[in-house]
């Protein structure tokens, strides 16, 4: 399938530093669109998409992301890998659409049928919207009123949201405007009018799947076949076939701590072995960050004894503090007139507390600018029981939902990470049907 090129095992800490440089730091001359294209995997909903980008490029403004999404339309929020919502380069979306269409189409149809929307009715709605050919973005309510005009009974709001999501999944609608930096109540446009130069076809899916896996390995390699299966959502046999198509480019790489060789691209070997110094050693990455979701085997990022503090039982990742690619602690923040940033550094890395606090000061000012806070407070918090011992959803509050002081401000009990209204956390990771248990 792939040749074995590197004889000596690469230490895991070298791989961590390599990925910290290549995934967690943007190149000095990279545009925002180039950076997102090079690192597929940025979670799509607000505010995480922006927080992940801001962690890598502190000077970026929320208006920069809106400019790319709404004016230039060079970025798009679309369902892709694991049938979940991601921030993608618009030019890449037709490729991922071709590669992942069977998974995108199938996901969620059972729940639609339970809401009395059959596949036949769904296809009629697709045709109805395309023929309507509306030019301007429409709100959720406007599209629902249009689709169910004259009907005495319409589905409940959860079914409505799933219906609109499915219309995006199959390439009819595109998510456009939203309200506020935390809001996820999108407006929707017809894809054919939003980016008219697109040609969404299903031609050559095999080629598209191979290219998707090439891009995964270029960013996240070295990785196992299981990593690729999990990250893409593609069947294992398809992944094996696509990797075999890359036999001239893919090589097997022995990595310290792994029994079996991992797969990477030949073009990245020298940089993997000699990644150089970390550009920005300590970073604050939000929940669902591409770095914490790049691989199925999470122990490549965090010590075994702390895995259950970083990942909950259904695979959600919390906010983490990363030092040169290694997870050394946890963080969370609360937004109101006074922002609160809380952190904990794992005991083996306590010698980094001073550096973490310095970076927390810098990061909290960025968050305050984003949320409009007039002041910030920083607290070091004790470690609570692991996420596996706490209720589902605790990954949003890794250091506890109760503030570190008494306050009547109930807004401090609302995590900025919670997806409001239609996106409020309810079920397992991203409502995906490909849930992965923490390993």
Secondary structure as UniProt FT lines:
FT   STRAND          3..10
FT   HELIX           12..22
FT   TURN            28..29
FT   HELIX           32..38
FT   STRAND          42..43
FT   TURN            46..47
FT   HELIX           48..56
FT   TURN            58..59
FT   HELIX           62..66
FT   HELIX           67..71
FT   STRAND          75..79
FT   HELIX           81..83
FT   STRAND          85..89
FT   HELIX           90..106
FT   TURN            107..108
FT   HELIX           109..114
FT   TURN            115..116
FT   HELIX           119..132
FT   HELIX           140..147
FT   TURN            148..150
FT   HELIX           157..169
FT   TURN            170..171
FT   STRAND          173..175
FT   TURN            180..182
FT   STRAND          188..190
FT   HELIX           191..194
FT   TURN            195..197
FT   TURN            203..204
FT   HELIX           205..220
FT   HELIX           225..232
FT   HELIX           236..245
FT   TURN            246..249
FT   STRAND          250..255
FT   TURN            256..257
FT   STRAND          262..265
FT   HELIX           266..268
FT   HELIX           269..273
FT   STRAND          282..285
FT   TURN            287..288
FT   TURN            290..293
FT   HELIX           298..300
FT   HELIX           304..306
FT   HELIX           307..310
FT   TURN            313..314
FT   STRAND          320..323
FT   TURN            324..325
FT   STRAND          326..334
FT   STRAND          338..345
FT   HELIX           347..352
FT   HELIX           353..371
FT   STRAND          375..380
FT   HELIX           387..389
FT   TURN            392..393
FT   HELIX           394..397
FT   TURN            398..399
FT   HELIX           410..413
FT   TURN            416..417
FT   HELIX           421..423
FT   HELIX           429..431
//
